[in-house]
């Protein structure tokens, strides 16, 4: 963080000092919410969670960890800034710190699918161009957003912030904390329809990002998504389009997949073209790469440097298309971090690509859990997903969970009369036992579900079995 005194922290957050003999002591380390992450010079934030209260660890963070102070809602017996609400105070502090930046380009990105994968690509691409701070994993909520922003220093060139949204006005409030100069909207899908009511409602919320951009900024929009393309009318910033469309400013030509399902293409931009060979699995990552390329172009990188950086980039976040080969030849694809209808289809296509086609194609397993937060579209989407598995000629569907999983499995049966080629199991443990009995060397197994389902345990068990063998 840009060094601030405890007195300056109190002023920025509207707080008062408590048990603070020296208000001029400076915060020189990171702002943290976990006492295990405290370093000398840190500011510890006493966040109250579902299971623990950060105030209980405040004194230890200072006396043992070396924090110079605490952001808290009550006195804790060590130097502290007392505020009414810790999360609101963090937002205010992030706003104060980032407002002091003079040469940092703030990039905000949102979308229904692919936010984290695209952010990971973008962080690695911009990292070739200058000092870059970015959201780790999917830490994009009211806590993660300011914590990430507070990692900046005066020499930070790029601050890349992933923005999630749970309701109307949420993205606008995040943009008010740290105003972006470049705003990327990836897509508008079915994820969170249960919260926004419709895809149009989702688009209204996602578009708050481009509305926040200054006239000197750049809105990077998906030319292939009508709801995103229409956001151009909601911004006064310059618009840069990416996508497969010939009208896109940044697009891909000659896309091919290698034998492992990794895409290569020619990156085409207004400034030229260059070859890209992605290390990520699945053709859907082409769109993510184009989005990252368009942002990098807006940030001043040349086409060849962007293509080179994309070709060297990997996944920075766990459980997102992690492809691992067991010693016995079984390939496990752990994509269990989250799921929506769009990302499920993309992962299933990647499964088929990795397994190959024709007489030499490997046997495929789609171990799919329920997709949450789909609202009134849940039944139709789970039915359609089961049918889609059949149309891709995937060998076996294992639908994990309750009612929605049953709908998915029934959709598969109705589409293809699969019989024993599709099965519903109640939980991850049952899925693990089934796979242990039936998976054989050479098979390819995809594991994917909404985060709350916890289906990553299936992939981890399969990999542990392979290691043991």
C-alpha positions in Angstrom: 0.0 0.0 0.0 1.0 3.6 -0.4 2.3 4.4 3.1 -0.1 6.3 5.2 0.0 7.3 8.9 -2.7 6.0 11.3 -3.9 9.6 11.5 -4.3 9.7 7.7 -6.1 6.3 7.8 -8.5 7.8 10.4 -9.1 10.9 8.3 -9.8 8.8 5.1 -12.2 6.5 6.8 -14.0 9.0 9.1 -12.7 7.0 12.1 -11.3 7.9 15.4 -8.0 6.8 17.0 -8.0 4.5 20.0 -5.1 3.4 22.2 -2.8 5.1 19.8 0.2 6.9 21.4 1.8 7.8 18.1 -0.7 8.8 15.3 2.2 9.5 13.0 3.2 5.8 12.8 3.0 4.7 9.2 1.3 1.7 7.6 4.0 0.4 5.3 2.9 -3.2 4.8 -0.2 -4.8 3.3 -3.8 -4.3 4.5 -4.9 -7.8 5.6 -8.0 -9.4 7.0 -6.5 -12.7 8.1 -4.1 -12.5 11.1 -2.0 -15.3 9.5 -1.1 -12.8 6.7 0.1 -10.0 9.0 3.6 -8.7 8.3 5.5 -5.9 10.1 4.0 -2.6 9.1 0.6 -4.1 8.2 -2.9 -2.7 8.9 -5.1 -5.5 10.2 -8.8 -5.2 9.5 -11.1 -6.8 12.1 -13.8 -8.2 9.8 -16.7 -10.0 11.4 -17.4 -13.2 9.4 -19.9 -16.0 9.7 -17.6 -18.1 12.0 -15.0 -15.8 13.4 -14.7 -12.2 14.6 -11.5 -10.5 13.5 -11.6 -8.4 16.7 -10.6 -11.5 18.6 -7.3 -11.6 16.7 -6.6 -7.9 16.7 -4.3 -7.6 19.7 -2.2 -10.6 18.5 -1.9 -9.1 15.1 -0.2 -6.1 16.6 1.8 -7.6 19.5 2.9 -10.8 17.7 2.5 -10.1 14.0 3.9 -6.6 13.9 0.9 -4.8 12.5 1.0 -1.1 13.3 -2.7 -0.8 13.9 -6.2 -2.2 13.5 -9.3 -1.1 11.6 -12.1 -2.0 14.0 -15.6 -1.2 15.2 -14.6 -1.2 18.9 -11.4 -0.6 21.0 -9.2 -3.7 21.0 -6.5 -2.7 23.5 -3.9 -1.9 20.8 -3.5 1.0 18.3 -6.7 1.1 16.3 -8.9 3.3 14.0 -12.5 2.9 15.2 -15.1 3.1 12.5 -18.8 2.3 12.2 -18.4 -0.3 9.5 -15.1 -2.0 8.6 -16.1 -2.9 5.0 -17.3 0.7 4.3 -14.1 2.0 5.9 -12.0 -0.3 3.6 -13.8 1.1 0.6 -13.1 4.7 1.7 -9.5 3.9 2.3 -9.1 2.2 -1.1 -10.6 5.3 -2.7 -8.2 7.6 -0.9 -5.2 5.5 -1.8 -6.0 5.1 -5.5 -6.9 8.7 -5.8 -3.3 9.5 -5.0 -2.1 7.5 -8.0 -0.8 9.7 -10.8 0.3 7.2 -13.5 -1.7 4.0 -12.9 -4.3 2.8 -15.4 -7.2 1.2 -13.6 -8.9 -1.6 -15.6 -12.3 -2.9 -14.5 -13.8 -6.1 -16.0 -17.1 -7.9 -15.6 -19.3 -10.5 -17.4 -21.4 -13.5 -16.7 -18.8 -16.1 -17.8 -15.0 -16.1 -18.0 -14.2 -13.1 -15.7 -11.5 -14.9 -13.8 -9.8 -16.6 -16.7 -9.7 -13.4 -18.7 -8.4 -11.5 -15.7 -5.6 -14.0 -15.3 -4.7 -13.7 -18.9 -4.8 -9.9 -18.8 -2.7 -9.8 -15.6 0.0 -11.8 -17.3 -0.1 -9.8 -20.5 0.0 -6.4 -18.8 2.7 -7.7 -16.5 5.0 -7.8 -19.5 4.3 -4.1 -20.0 4.6 -2.7 -16.5 4.0 -3.3 -12.8 0.6 -4.9 -12.4 -1.7 -5.5 -9.4 -4.7 -7.7 -10.0 -7.5 -9.5 -8.3 -6.4 -12.9 -7.0 -8.8 -15.8 -7.8 -12.4 -14.6 -7.7 -11.8 -12.3 -4.7 -14.1 -9.7 -6.3 -16.6 -8.9 -3.5 -17.0 -6.0 -1.0 -13.9 -7.3 0.9 -11.7 -8.5 -2.0 -12.2 -5.4 -4.2 -10.7 -2.8 -1.8 -8.1 -5.3 -0.4 -6.8 -5.7 -4.0 -6.9 -2.0 -4.7 -4.9 -1.3 -1.5 -2.0 -3.4 -2.8 -1.0 -0.6 -5.2 2.1 1.5 -4.9 3.2 4.7 -6.6 5.1 2.7 -9.2 2.1 0.5 -10.1 1.4 0.9 -13.8 -1.8 -1.2 -14.0 -4.5 -2.1 -11.5 -6.8 -4.9 -12.8 -10.0 -5.3 -10.9 -12.5 -8.1 -11.4 -16.1 -7.0 -10.6 -18.8 -9.3 -9.5 -22.4 -8.2 -9.2 -25.2 -9.4 -6.9 -27.7 -6.7 -7.7 -28.4 -3.4 -9.5 -26.0 -0.7 -8.4 -23.3 -3.0 -7.1 -20.9 -2.4 -10.0 -21.6 1.3 -9.9 -20.6 1.4 -6.2 -17.4 -0.5 -7.0 -16.5 1.9 -9.7 -17.1 4.8 -7.3 -14.4 3.3 -5.0 -11.7 3.0 -7.7 -12.8 4.7 -11.0 -11.6 2.7 -14.0 -10.2 4.2 -17.2 -10.6 1.0 -19.2 -13.8 -1.1 -18.7 -14.2 -4.6 -20.2 -17.6 -6.4 -20.5 -17.2 -10.0 -21.6 -20.7 -11.2 -22.1 -24.2 -11.4 -20.6 -25.3 -15.0 -19.9 -27.8 -16.9 -17.8 -25.7 -16.9 -14.6 -27.4 -15.0 -11.8 -30.7 -14.7 -13.7 -32.2 -15.7 -10.3 -30.9 -12.4 -8.9 -31.5 -10.1 -11.9 -34.7 -11.6 -13.2 -33.6 -11.8 -16.9 -30.6 -11.5 -19.1 -31.7 -7.9 -19.9 -31.6 -7.2 -16.2 -28.1 -8.7 -16.0 -27.1 -6.5 -18.9 -28.4 -3.4 -17.1 -26.3 -4.1 -14.1 -23.1 -5.1 -16.0 -23.4 -2.0 -18.1 -22.8 0.2 -15.0 -19.1 -0.4 -15.7 -19.1 1.4 -19.0 -21.3 4.2 -17.7 -18.6 5.0 -15.1 -15.8 5.5 -17.7 -14.5 9.0 -18.4 -14.6 10.5 -21.9 -10.9 9.9 -22.2 -11.3 6.2 -21.3 -12.0 3.1 -23.3 -14.9 0.6 -23.2 -13.9 -2.8 -24.5 -17.1 -4.7 -25.6 -17.9 -8.1 -27.0 -19.0 -7.6 -30.6 -20.6 -11.1 -30.7 -23.0 -10.4 -27.8 -25.9 -8.1 -28.7 -26.6 -7.1 -25.1 -22.9 -6.2 -24.7 -22.6 -4.5 -28.0 -25.6 -2.4 -27.2 -23.8 -0.9 -24.1 -21.8 1.4 -26.5 -24.8 3.8 -26.3 -24.3 3.9 -22.5 -20.8 5.3 -22.4 -19.0 8.5 -23.5 -15.7 6.7 -23.7 -14.1 5.4 -26.9 -15.4 1.9 -27.8 -13.1 -1.0 -28.9 -14.8 -4.2 -30.0 -13.4 -7.8 -29.8 -14.9 -11.0 -31.1 -15.3 -13.3 -34.1 -17.3 -10.7 -36.0 -15.5 -9.2 -39.0 -16.6 -5.8 -37.6 -14.6 -6.5 -34.4 -11.5 -4.3 -33.9 -9.7 -7.2 -32.3 -10.4 -10.7 -33.7 -9.0 -14.1 -34.3 -8.4 -15.7 -37.7 -7.6 -19.3 -38.5 -8.5 -20.9 -35.2 -7.3 -24.5 -34.8 -7.1 -26.8 -31.8 -4.1 -29.1 -31.1 -4.4 -32.7 -30.1 -4.8 -31.6 -26.5 -7.6 -29.1 -27.2 -5.5 -26.0 -26.9 -6.3 -23.3 -29.4 -4.0 -21.4 -31.8 -5.0 -18.5 -34.0 -3.8 -15.3 -35.7 -4.5 -12.2 -33.5 -5.8 -9.5 -35.8 -5.8 -5.9 -34.5 -5.9 -2.4 -36.1 -2.2 -2.3 -35.5 -1.3 -5.6 -37.2 -1.4 -9.3 -36.7 0.6 -12.0 -34.9 0.3 -15.7 -34.1 -0.9 -16.9 -30.7 -0.7 -20.4 -29.3 -2.6 -20.6 -26.0 -1.6 -22.9 -23.1 -5.2 -23.0 -21.9 -7.6 -25.8 -22.9 -10.8 -25.2 -24.8 -11.8 -23.1 -27.8 -13.8 -20.8 -25.5 -10.5 -19.3 -24.3 -10.1 -17.6 -27.7 -12.8 -15.1 -26.8 -11.1 -14.5 -23.4 -7.8 -14.0 -25.1 -9.3 -11.5 -27.5 -10.8 -9.6 -24.7 -7.4 -9.4 -22.9 -5.7 -8.4 -26.1 -8.2 -5.6 -26.7 -7.6 -4.2 -23.2 -3.8 -4.5 -23.6 -4.1 -2.6 -26.9 -6.0 0.1 -25.2 -3.2 0.2 -22.6 -0.5 0.9 -25.2 0.9 -2.6 -26.0 1.8 -3.5 -29.5 0.2 -6.6 -31.3 3.3 -8.7 -31.3 4.0 -8.2 -27.6 0.4 -9.0 -26.8 0.5 -12.2 -28.9 3.8 -13.3 -27.3 2.4 -12.7 -23.8 -0.8 -14.6 -24.5 1.2 -17.5 -25.8 3.2 -17.7 -22.6 0.2 -17.2 -20.2 -1.3 -20.0 -18.0 -4.0 -20.3 -15.5 -3.4 -18.4 -12.2 -6.6 -19.6 -10.4 -7.4 -23.1 -9.2 -10.1 -25.5 -10.4 -10.6 -23.8 -13.8 -9.9 -26.2 -16.6 -7.0 -27.9 -14.7 -6.0 -30.8 -17.0 -4.0 -33.5 -15.3 -2.9 -36.9 -16.7 -2.7 -39.7 -14.2 0.1 -42.3 -14.6 -2.4 -44.8 -15.9 -3.5 -42.5 -18.7 -6.7 -41.2 -17.2 -7.1 -37.5 -17.8 -8.9 -35.5 -15.2 -10.3 -32.0 -16.0 -11.1 -30.1 -12.8 -13.3 -27.2 -13.8 -15.3 -27.3 -10.6 -14.9 -23.7 -9.4 -18.2 -22.6 -10.8 -20.8 -23.3 -13.5 -23.4 -21.6 -15.7 -25.2 -22.9 -18.8 -22.6 -21.1 -21.0 -19.5 -22.3 -19.2 -20.9 -25.8 -18.9 -21.2 -26.0 -22.7 -17.8 -24.6 -23.2 -16.2 -27.2 -20.8 -18.1 -30.0 -22.5 -16.8 -29.0 -25.9 -13.3 -28.9 -24.4 -13.8 -32.4 -23.0 -14.7 -33.7 -26.5 -11.7 -31.9 -28.0 -9.3 -33.3 -25.5 -10.6 -36.8 -26.0 -10.3 -36.6 -29.8 -12.6 -37.8 -32.5 -12.9 -40.8 -34.8 -11.9 -44.4 -34.1 -9.1 -43.3 -31.7 -11.3 -41.1 -29.6 -11.0 -41.8 -25.8 -14.0 -42.6 -23.6 -15.5 -39.5 -21.9 -17.1 -38.9 -18.6 -19.1 -35.7 -17.8 -19.5 -35.5 -14.0 -21.8 -32.5 -13.6 -23.3 -31.0 -10.6 -26.2 -28.5 -10.3 -26.0 -25.0 -11.6 -27.2 -22.6 -9.0 -28.8 -19.1 -9.2 -30.7 -19.7 -12.4 -34.1 -18.8 -10.9 -37.1 -19.7 -13.1 -34.8 -20.9 -15.9 -33.3 -23.7 -13.8 -35.4 -26.6 -15.0 -35.2 -25.7 -18.6 -31.4 -25.1 -18.5 -30.7 -28.4 -16.7 -32.8 -30.3 -19.1 -31.1 -28.6 -22.0 -27.7 -29.4 -20.6 -28.5 -33.1 -20.3 -29.6 -33.1 -23.9 -26.4 -31.2 -25.0 -24.2 -33.9 -23.4 -25.9 -36.5 -25.6 -25.6 -34.4 -28.8 -21.8 -34.2 -28.1 -21.7 -38.0 -28.0 -20.1 -38.0 -24.5 -19.8 -41.6 -23.3 -21.3 -41.2 -19.8 -23.1 -38.5 -17.9 -22.9 -38.6 -14.1 -25.4 -36.0 -12.8 -24.6 -35.2 -9.1 -27.2 -33.8 -6.7 -30.9 -33.6 -6.2 -33.9 -32.3 -8.2 -31.9 -30.3 -10.8 -29.5 -33.2 -11.3 -32.4 -35.5 -11.9 -33.8 -33.1 -14.5 -30.4 -33.0 -16.2 -30.2 -36.8 -16.3 -33.8 -37.1 -17.6 -33.0 -34.7 -20.3 -30.1 -36.9 -21.4 -32.4 -40.0 -21.4 -35.1 -38.2 -23.4 -32.7 -37.0 -25.9 -30.8 -40.2 -26.6 -32.5 -43.1 -24.7 -29.1 -43.7 -23.2 -30.1 -46.2 -20.5 -27.1 -46.9 -18.4 -25.0 -44.3 -20.2 -26.4 -41.6 -17.9 -26.9 -41.8 -14.1 -27.9 -39.6 -11.3 -26.1 -39.9 -7.9 -27.0 -38.0 -4.8 -23.6 -36.6 -3.8 -19.8 -36.4 -4.4 -19.0 -39.4 -2.4 -21.3 -41.6 -4.4 -19.9 -40.2 -7.6 -16.3 -41.0 -6.4 -17.2 -44.6 -5.7 -18.9 -45.0 -9.1 -15.9 -43.6 -11.0 -13.5 -45.7 -9.0 -15.4 -48.8 -10.1 -15.9 -47.9 -13.8 -13.2 -45.5 -15.0 -10.4 -47.2 -16.9 -7.0 -46.2 -18.3 -7.3 -43.7 -21.2 -10.6 -42.2 -20.1 -11.1 -38.4 -19.9 -13.2 -37.2 -16.9 -14.6 -33.7 -16.7 -15.8 -32.5 -13.2 -17.9 -29.3 -13.1 -20.6 -27.7 -11.0 -21.5 -24.5 -9.2 -19.1 -23.6 -6.4 -21.5 -24.3 -3.6 -21.8 -28.0 -4.8 -18.2 -28.7 -3.8 -17.6 -31.1 -6.6 -13.8 -30.4 -6.7 -13.6 -33.3 -4.2 -14.4 -35.7 -7.0 -11.5 -34.5 -9.1 -9.1 -34.4 -6.1 -10.1 -38.0 -5.2 -9.4 -39.3 -8.7 -6.0 -37.6 -8.8 -5.2 -38.9 -5.4 -6.1 -42.4 -6.6 -3.8 -42.0 -9.6 -0.9 -40.8 -7.4 -1.3 -43.8 -5.1 -1.2 -46.2 -8.0 
